[in-house]
Amino acid sequence: MATRCSPLRTTARGRRIWSAESGECLRTLEGHRDWVNAATFSPEGQLALTASNDNTAKVWSTESGECLHTLRGHEYWVNSVMFAPDGNRALTASDDRTARIWSTLSGECLRTLKGHDDNGWWG
């Protein structure tokens, strides 16, 4: 039986996944070298995605807490992250004024979107 997880919560060193039923900390996702700005679950709940001031995003297994991929390529802080509805792609937005589309299966950058006049603080 899968445990229903509550939203990821910020800590100075990473993100924590909490059980919505018991309030127990199930996993601590550590690996970023700077503040974590945003996080989200994949539609099926098997993956988590975090954005950091270390200019990276990370794809995590919610079951094991293992970092599956570090998404590198942004030149400044990564502020926003989201999964595509199928969970196989992710979007990151950065203060470098780019957005990037990634494969969550391989960690490969599929496309870089340039031309934004503002930073990456998108909903």
N, C-alpha and C positions, 0 to 999 in steps of 0.2 A: 504494500500500500504506500503510495507516495505521500510524503508530508507536504502539506500546503505551506508555502513559504510567504513570509511578509516581505515588503520592500527591503532592498538593501539599505543599510545604514552606514553613514560615513564614520570612519575613524581616521586618525592622523596617518596611519600606516596602511590602510586598506579598507575593504568593505566587509561587512558581516552579513550572513544570511541567517535570518531568525525564523523559527517555527511560529506560524500564526496561531497554532493551537496552544502551545505550552509557553511561548516566550523564550524558549531556550535558543542559545546561539548554536547553529548547526555547523557553520563553516566560517572561517576567516580567510578572505582572499587577499593574500599579501604578495607583493612583487613589484608594485610601482615604486619608483624612487622619489616621488613627490606627491603632493596632495591629489586625491581622487575627486574629480569635479562632478561626475555623473555616473549612473549605472542603471541597467535595465535587465530584465529577464527576456529570454527568447519566448516566442508564443507557446511553445510546448513546455517551457520551464526547465529544460535540460542544460541550457547555457546561460551564462551571465556575461554582460559586456560592460567594461568600465572605461572611463576617460580620465586622463591625468594631466597634471602640469608637467610631467616628464616627457611630453610631446608624443605619447603613445596611447593606444587603447589596447585592452587585453580581452581575449575570449577565454572564458573559464568553464570548466565542468562544474555544475552545481552539485553533482553527486559526490565527486571526489575533492573538489576545491582546487584541482590542478589547473594551471594556466596552459591552455591548449595552443594559443597563438598570441604573440605580441605583434600588434599592428603598427609598423614603423613607416614613416614617410612624411608626417606633418613636421613643419619647421618651428611650430610654437605650440602652446598649450592646446590640448584637445578638451573641448568644453561640453560637447553634446554627442550622444550615441543613441542609436536605435536599430532594431532588427527589422528586416523585411518580413512580411506576413508568413513566408515559408521558413524563416529562421536560417536560411542558407546564405543570406547576404546581410551585411550591416552597413550603416551609414555613420560616418564620423564627421564632426564639424570642428574647426580649429580657429584660433586667433590668427593663424597665418592666412586667413581669408579664403581657405579652400574647404571643400567637402570631399570626402573620399568614399567610394563604394568598395567594400571588401567581400571576399568569399570567407564565410565562417568555417568552411570545410578545409581550406588550404591556408588561409591567412594572407592570400595574395590580394594586392590592390587591383581591382578591376577597372576603375576609372577615377580620375581626379577632376573635380568640378571647380573651375576657377572663375573669378570675376565678381565676387561679392565685395560690396563696399563697406561692409560692417564685419564685426567679429562673428564667431561661431556660436553665439548663445541663442540657439533655436530651440523651440519646444518640441 
